Amino acid sequence: MLIMLLQSLLGVPDDEIIDDYHRSNQSFQNRKPKDKENDPSSSSSSAAATAAARTGTTTTSKKGKLDRSIFSGTNPEAMVSTLAFLREKYGSISPGYLDDIGFDESWR
């Protein structure tokens, strides 16, 4: 969302912002995920995998760790909705929303 705010502040048209986000999402989806079983830096260990197999659980995530794939990427409809919401609630991205969050003219 930060990039969208910066693009809007710089006067980039909404259709270009939406297209950028969509292309970024496609690039993210095309990246090959790490092979966690063969990655020594991975948080899952063979002991954790064995314990999970014994208990019948399938996840070995640690408490406090976020699944980055859930929070990465977007679709065009989400960005259209976000832009529309900000404009509806605050009147505009800049100065409306940005002023509201404390990023006023003195910061810009």
C-alpha positions as CSV (number, residue, x, y, z in Angstrom):
1,M,0.0,0.0,0.0
2,L,2.9,2.3,0.6
3,I,3.9,2.2,-3.1
4,M,0.3,3.0,-4.1
5,L,0.3,6.0,-1.7
6,L,3.6,7.2,-3.1
7,Q,2.5,6.7,-6.7
8,S,-0.7,8.6,-6.0
9,L,1.2,11.4,-4.3
10,L,3.4,11.7,-7.4
11,G,0.3,11.9,-9.6
12,V,0.4,8.5,-11.2
13,P,-3.0,7.7,-12.7
14,D,-5.1,5.0,-10.9
15,D,-5.1,2.7,-14.0
16,E,-1.3,2.7,-13.9
17,I,-1.1,2.0,-10.2
18,I,-3.6,-0.9,-10.6
19,D,-1.6,-2.3,-13.5
20,D,1.7,-2.0,-11.5
21,Y,0.2,-3.9,-8.6
22,H,-1.3,-6.6,-10.9
23,R,2.1,-7.1,-12.6
24,S,3.8,-7.3,-9.2
25,N,1.4,-9.9,-8.1
26,Q,2.0,-12.0,-11.3
27,S,5.8,-11.7,-10.7
28,F,5.4,-12.9,-7.1
29,Q,3.2,-15.8,-8.1
30,N,5.7,-16.9,-10.8
31,R,8.6,-17.0,-8.3
32,K,9.7,-20.5,-7.4
33,P,9.1,-21.2,-3.6
34,K,12.0,-22.3,-1.5
35,D,12.4,-26.0,-0.9
36,K,11.9,-25.9,2.9
37,E,12.8,-29.5,3.4
38,N,16.3,-29.1,1.9
39,D,16.9,-25.6,3.3
40,P,19.1,-25.7,6.4
41,S,18.0,-22.2,7.4
42,S,14.3,-23.3,7.3
43,S,12.4,-23.2,10.6
44,S,11.2,-26.7,10.1
45,S,13.5,-29.4,11.4
46,S,13.3,-33.2,11.0
47,A,12.4,-33.4,14.7
48,A,9.5,-31.1,14.2
49,A,8.4,-33.0,11.1
50,T,8.6,-36.2,13.0
51,A,6.5,-34.8,15.8
52,A,4.0,-33.4,13.4
53,A,3.7,-36.8,11.7
54,R,3.1,-38.5,15.1
55,T,0.4,-36.1,16.1
56,G,-1.2,-35.9,12.6
57,T,-0.6,-32.2,12.2
58,T,0.5,-30.9,8.9
59,T,1.9,-27.5,9.8
60,T,5.3,-26.9,11.4
61,S,5.1,-23.2,11.6
62,K,6.6,-21.5,14.7
63,K,4.5,-19.2,16.9
64,G,4.9,-15.6,15.9
65,K,5.9,-16.4,12.3
66,L,3.7,-15.0,9.5
67,D,3.1,-16.8,6.2
68,R,4.4,-14.2,3.8
69,S,2.4,-15.6,0.9
70,I,-0.8,-14.6,2.7
71,F,0.2,-11.0,2.8
72,S,2.1,-10.7,-0.5
73,G,0.4,-9.8,-3.7
74,T,-2.9,-8.4,-4.7
75,N,-5.5,-8.5,-7.4
76,P,-6.7,-5.6,-9.5
77,E,-10.1,-5.6,-7.8
78,A,-8.5,-5.1,-4.3
79,M,-6.5,-2.1,-5.5
80,V,-9.6,-0.6,-7.2
81,S,-11.5,-1.0,-4.0
82,T,-8.7,0.4,-1.8
83,L,-8.4,3.5,-4.0
84,A,-12.1,4.0,-4.1
85,F,-12.5,3.5,-0.3
86,L,-9.7,6.0,0.5
87,R,-11.3,8.6,-1.8
88,E,-14.8,8.0,-0.5
89,K,-13.8,8.2,3.2
90,Y,-11.1,11.0,3.0
91,G,-12.1,12.8,-0.2
92,S,-8.7,12.1,-1.8
93,I,-5.4,10.3,-1.3
94,S,-3.5,13.5,-1.1
95,P,-4.1,15.6,0.9
96,G,-7.1,13.8,2.4
97,Y,-5.9,10.4,3.6
98,L,-2.3,11.4,3.9
99,D,-3.2,14.4,6.1
100,D,-5.4,12.2,8.2
101,I,-2.5,9.8,9.0
102,G,-0.2,12.7,9.8
103,F,1.7,12.9,6.6
104,D,0.7,16.5,6.0
105,E,2.2,19.2,3.7
106,S,5.2,19.7,6.0
107,W,6.2,16.1,5.5
108,R,5.4,16.0,1.8
